[in-house]
Amino acid sequence: MIVVERATRAVSVLSEPQVETMLPDLHMPGPHGYNLLRFLQKGNLSGPSTFLVSGFFNNDSISSLIDLRVCGIIAKQFEPDRLTGEL
């Protein structure tokens, strides 16, 4: 597991081949998780499987996240078993 606190750091970590799954928070510090996903899509970077975590979702954000190749959405607060099940 590699933990990063900012989307800008995530970009450099995602170039490492051992990263298979990414769990960004939609509202992480600095550029949000949404910006990270848009950056990856604009750069045509394949990136790892992505499950977005957040406590702030609505129908508009969910449809745009699907367009950004999000595999799953995990709403906060969640039990650890839910995360294991999604992965």
Backbone as a printed PyTorch tensor [residue, N CA C, xyz], in Angstrom:
tensor([[[  0.8430,  -1.1670,   0.0000],
         [  0.0000,   0.0000,   0.0000],
         [  0.8910,   1.2330,   0.0000]],

        [[  0.5390,   2.1730,  -0.8430],
         [  1.2340,   3.4550,  -0.9020],
         [  0.2000,   4.5240,  -0.5940]],

        [[  0.4670,   5.3540,   0.3970],
         [ -0.4710,   6.3990,   0.7920],
         [  0.1120,   7.7460,   0.3880]],

        [[ -0.6880,   8.5330,  -0.3160],
         [ -0.2930,   9.9030,  -0.6620],
         [ -1.4250,  10.8280,  -0.2370]],

        [[ -1.0650,  12.0550,   0.1050],
         [ -2.0630,  12.9970,   0.5890],
         [ -2.5110,  14.0060,  -0.4520]],

        [[ -1.8320,  14.0590,  -1.5620],
         [ -2.1710,  15.0410,  -2.5920],
         [ -2.1820,  14.3960,  -3.9770]],

        [[ -3.0420,  14.9130,  -4.8290],
         [ -3.1510,  14.3950,  -6.1950],
         [ -1.8450,  14.5760,  -6.9620]],

        [[ -1.1210,  15.6620,  -6.6980],
         [  0.1310,  15.9020,  -7.4080],
         [  1.1530,  14.8060,  -7.1040]],

        [[  1.1810,  14.3200,  -5.8920],
         [  2.0850,  13.2140,  -5.5210],
         [  1.5920,  11.9030,  -6.1250]],

        [[  0.2930,  11.7510,  -6.2220],
         [ -0.2740,  10.5240,  -6.7920],
         [  0.1710,  10.3320,  -8.2380]],

        [[  0.2960,  11.4050,  -8.9850],
         [  0.7070,  11.3010, -10.3860],
         [  2.0660,  10.6330, -10.5030]],

        [[  3.0140,  10.9940,  -9.6660],
         [  4.3430,  10.3790,  -9.7460],
         [  4.3050,   8.9300,  -9.2700]],

        [[  3.5030,   8.6360,  -8.2650],
         [  3.3970,   7.2680,  -7.7460],
         [  2.7340,   6.3510,  -8.7680]],

        [[  1.7870,   6.8790,  -9.5230],
         [  1.0460,   6.0570, -10.4870],
         [  1.9080,   5.5690, -11.6420]],

        [[  3.0840,   6.1330, -11.7960],
         [  3.9850,   5.6560, -12.8450],
         [  4.6920,   4.3650, -12.4410]],

        [[  4.5750,   3.9870, -11.1710],
         [  5.1930,   2.7590, -10.6910],
         [  4.3120,   1.5680, -11.0700]],

        [[  4.9060,   0.5320, -11.6630],
         [  4.1030,  -0.5800, -12.1930],
         [  3.3610,  -1.4050, -11.1500]],

        [[  3.7680,  -1.3600,  -9.8920],
         [  3.1110,  -2.1940,  -8.8900],
         [  1.7760,  -1.6310,  -8.4180]],

        [[  1.4030,  -0.4290,  -8.8340],
         [  0.1310,   0.1550,  -8.4200],
         [ -0.9850,  -0.4470,  -9.2770]],

        [[ -1.8480,  -1.2400,  -8.6250],
         [ -2.9250,  -1.9190,  -9.3410],
         [ -4.2820,  -1.2700,  -9.1080]],

        [[ -4.4500,  -0.6340,  -7.9570],
         [ -5.7360,  -0.0420,  -7.5940],
         [ -5.5010,   1.2940,  -6.9130]],

        [[ -6.3730,   2.2410,  -7.2100],
         [ -6.2580,   3.5750,  -6.6440],
         [ -7.5720,   3.9040,  -5.9310]],

        [[ -7.4700,   4.5050,  -4.7430],
         [ -8.6380,   4.8940,  -3.9420],
         [ -8.5670,   6.3880,  -3.6100]],

        [[ -8.7070,   7.2540,  -4.5940],
         [ -8.6400,   8.6830,  -4.2730],
         [ -9.9290,   9.1680,  -3.6190]],

        [[ -9.7790,  10.1850,  -2.7770],
         [-10.9350,  10.8490,  -2.1960],
         [-11.3430,  11.9560,  -3.1640]],

        [[-12.6240,  12.1140,  -3.3730],
         [-13.1030,  13.1490,  -4.2920],
         [-12.6380,  14.5320,  -3.8610]],

        [[-12.5660,  14.7700,  -2.5480],
         [-12.1790,  16.0920,  -2.0440],
         [-10.8810,  16.0390,  -1.2510]],

        [[ -9.8330,  15.4640,  -1.8390],
         [ -8.5200,  15.4210,  -1.1900],
         [ -7.8980,  16.8180,  -1.1960]],

        [[ -6.9060,  17.0680,  -0.3290],
         [ -6.2590,  18.3890,  -0.3020],
         [ -5.6020,  18.7170,  -1.6430]],

        [[ -5.5600,  19.9970,  -1.9680],
         [ -4.9630,  20.4170,  -3.2390],
         [ -5.9080,  20.0830,  -4.3740]],

        [[ -5.3580,  19.7290,  -5.5480],
         [ -6.2410,  19.3300,  -6.6460],
         [ -7.0720,  18.1160,  -6.2140]],

        [[ -8.3620,  18.1900,  -6.4060],
         [ -9.2580,  17.1270,  -5.9580],
         [ -9.0640,  15.8460,  -6.7570]],

        [[ -9.6140,  14.7590,  -6.2340],
         [ -9.5530,  13.4720,  -6.9140],
         [-10.1440,  13.5420,  -8.3080]],

        [[-11.1820,  14.3540,  -8.4740],
         [-11.7950,  14.5310,  -9.7890],
         [-10.7700,  15.0930, -10.7700]],

        [[ -9.9620,  16.0670, -10.3220],
         [ -8.9260,  16.6390, -11.1830],
         [ -7.8640,  15.6070, -11.5410]],

        [[ -7.5390,  14.7500, -10.6010],
         [ -6.5780,  13.6760, -10.8580],
         [ -7.0970,  12.7580, -11.9570]],

        [[ -8.3470,  12.3750, -11.8760],
         [ -8.9390,  11.5010, -12.8880],
         [ -8.9880,  12.1800, -14.2560]],

        [[ -9.3370,  13.4570, -14.2770],
         [ -9.3560,  14.2010, -15.5470],
         [ -7.9560,  14.3020, -16.1400]],

        [[ -6.9430,  14.5170, -15.3040],
         [ -5.5600,  14.5810, -15.7610],
         [ -5.1560,  13.2630, -16.4150]],

        [[ -5.4800,  12.1580, -15.7680],
         [ -5.1350,  10.8470, -16.3170],
         [ -5.8360,  10.6120, -17.6480]],

        [[ -7.1020,  11.0080, -17.7400],
         [ -7.8450,  10.8050, -18.9800],
         [ -7.3030,  11.6980, -20.0910]],

        [[ -7.0190,  12.9690, -19.7910],
         [ -6.4840,  13.8920, -20.8010],
         [ -5.1460,  13.4160, -21.3400]],

        [[ -4.3250,  12.8670, -20.4420],
         [ -3.0140,  12.3840, -20.8560],
         [ -3.0710,  11.0050, -21.4840]],

        [[ -4.2790,  10.4710, -21.6080],
         [ -4.4840,   9.1310, -22.1640],
         [ -3.6830,   8.0950, -21.3920]],

        [[ -3.5520,   8.3090, -20.0950],
         [ -2.8190,   7.3880, -19.2370],
         [ -3.7760,   6.3090, -18.7550]],

        [[ -3.3730,   5.0690, -18.8440],
         [ -4.2850,   3.9860, -18.4970],
         [ -4.5840,   3.9530, -17.0060]],

        [[ -3.6190,   4.1970, -16.1580],
         [ -3.8450,   4.2280, -14.7170],
         [ -4.4050,   2.9310, -14.1800]],

        [[ -4.3570,   2.7710, -12.8750],
         [ -4.8770,   1.5520, -12.2480],
         [ -6.4050,   1.5930, -12.1350]],

        [[ -6.9930,   0.4800, -11.7390],
         [ -8.4260,   0.4520, -11.4420],
         [ -8.6930,   1.4800, -10.3510]],

        [[ -9.7710,   2.2350, -10.4930],
         [-10.0370,   3.3230,  -9.5670],
         [-11.3890,   3.1690,  -8.9000]],

        [[-11.3710,   3.2200,  -7.5730],
         [-12.5750,   3.2380,  -6.7560],
         [-12.5450,   4.5540,  -6.0020]],

        [[-13.4870,   5.4220,  -6.2700],
         [-13.4940,   6.7370,  -5.6560],
         [-14.1990,   6.6840,  -4.3070]],

        [[-13.6380,   7.3910,  -3.3320],
         [-14.1860,   7.4470,  -1.9760],
         [-14.6060,   8.8910,  -1.6990]],

        [[-15.8080,   9.0710,  -1.1600],
         [-16.2360,  10.4140,  -0.7850],
         [-17.5350,  10.3810,  -0.0030]],

        [[-17.7960,  11.4640,   0.6710],
         [-19.0670,  11.6390,   1.3640],
         [-19.9690,  12.6000,   0.6120]],

        [[-19.5350,  13.0600,  -0.5650],
         [-20.2730,  14.0700,  -1.3280],
         [-20.5250,  13.5920,  -2.7490]],

        [[-21.6600,  12.9890,  -2.9780],
         [-22.0270,  12.5260,  -4.3130],
         [-23.4080,  13.0340,  -4.6720]],

        [[-23.6140,  13.2610,  -5.9520],
         [-24.9480,  13.5240,  -6.4830],
         [-25.0260,  12.8750,  -7.8590]],

        [[-26.1800,  12.8670,  -8.4740],
         [-26.3520,  12.1780,  -9.7540],
         [-25.4380,  12.7230, -10.8370]],

        [[-25.2270,  14.0440, -10.8640],
         [-24.3540,  14.6340, -11.8840],
         [-22.9110,  14.1810, -11.7080]],

        [[-22.4390,  14.1890, -10.4690],
         [-21.0420,  13.7920, -10.2450],
         [-20.8430,  12.3110, -10.5430]],

        [[-21.8220,  11.4820, -10.2460],
         [-21.6830,  10.0490, -10.4930],
         [-21.5730,   9.7710, -11.9920]],

        [[-22.3980,  10.3920, -12.8050],
         [-22.3250,  10.1360, -14.2470],
         [-21.0080,  10.6320, -14.8370]],

        [[-20.4990,  11.7660, -14.3660],
         [-19.2220,  12.2500, -14.8920],
         [-18.0610,  11.3710, -14.4240]],

        [[-18.1700,  10.7770, -13.2370],
         [-17.1170,   9.8890, -12.7430],
         [-17.0800,   8.5890, -13.5470]],

        [[-18.2150,   8.1080, -13.9540],
         [-18.2530,   6.9140, -14.7990],
         [-17.5490,   7.2010, -16.1240]],

        [[-17.7510,   8.3970, -16.6740],
         [-17.0670,   8.7970, -17.9050],
         [-15.5510,   8.8400, -17.7150]],

        [[-15.0970,   9.0350, -16.4730],
         [-13.6580,   9.0950, -16.1710],
         [-13.1040,   7.7250, -15.7710]],

        [[-13.8180,   6.6750, -16.1080],
         [-13.3670,   5.2810, -15.9230],
         [-13.2650,   4.8500, -14.4570]],

        [[-14.1180,   5.3900, -13.6130],
         [-14.1470,   4.9510, -12.2180],
         [-14.8460,   3.5950, -12.1660]],

        [[-14.2070,   2.6230, -11.5450],
         [-14.7640,   1.2640, -11.4450],
         [-15.8320,   1.1510, -10.3740]],

        [[-15.7200,   1.9610,  -9.3330],
         [-16.6760,   1.8970,  -8.2380],
         [-16.6330,   3.1540,  -7.4120]],

        [[-17.7130,   3.3810,  -6.6780],
         [-17.8230,   4.5460,  -5.8190],
         [-18.1700,   4.0520,  -4.4210]],

        [[-17.3670,   4.4500,  -3.4570],
         [-17.5660,   4.0220,  -2.0760],
         [-17.8820,   5.2610,  -1.2450]],

        [[-19.1100,   5.3190,  -0.7440],
         [-19.5380,   6.4720,   0.0470],
         [-19.0200,   6.3460,   1.4750]],

        [[-18.5160,   7.4690,   2.0050],
         [-18.0960,   7.5000,   3.4090],
         [-19.3340,   7.5600,   4.2730]],

        [[-19.3020,   7.1640,   5.3300],
         [-18.5520,   6.2850,   6.1820],
         [-18.8400,   4.8540,   5.7550]],

        [[-17.8150,   4.0450,   5.6960],
         [-18.0020,   2.6610,   5.2940],
         [-17.2450,   1.7420,   6.2270]],

        [[-17.7100,   0.5260,   6.2870],
         [-17.0580,  -0.5080,   7.0830],
         [-15.9180,  -1.1130,   6.2630]],

        [[-14.8360,  -1.5320,   6.8920],
         [-13.7130,  -2.1330,   6.1660],
         [-14.1360,  -3.3180,   5.2890]],

        [[-15.1370,  -4.0820,   5.7090],
         [-15.5940,  -5.2150,   4.9100],
         [-16.1500,  -4.7490,   3.5680]],

        [[-16.7750,  -3.6060,   3.5440],
         [-17.3140,  -3.0640,   2.2870],
         [-16.1850,  -2.7690,   1.3130]],

        [[-15.1110,  -2.1830,   1.8090],
         [-13.9600,  -1.8740,   0.9680],
         [-13.3620,  -3.1720,   0.4160]],

        [[-13.2070,  -4.1540,   1.2490],
         [-12.6720,  -5.4530,   0.8090],
         [-13.5730,  -6.0610,  -0.2580]],

        [[-14.8790,  -5.9860,  -0.0560],
         [-15.8160,  -6.5200,  -1.0260],
         [-15.7510,  -5.8160,  -2.3630]],

        [[-15.6270,  -4.5000,  -2.3530],
         [-15.5350,  -3.7310,  -3.6030],
         [-14.2740,  -4.0810,  -4.3820]],

        [[-13.1630,  -4.1910,  -3.6520],
         [-11.9060,  -4.5020,  -4.3170],
         [-11.9100,  -5.9010,  -4.8580]]])
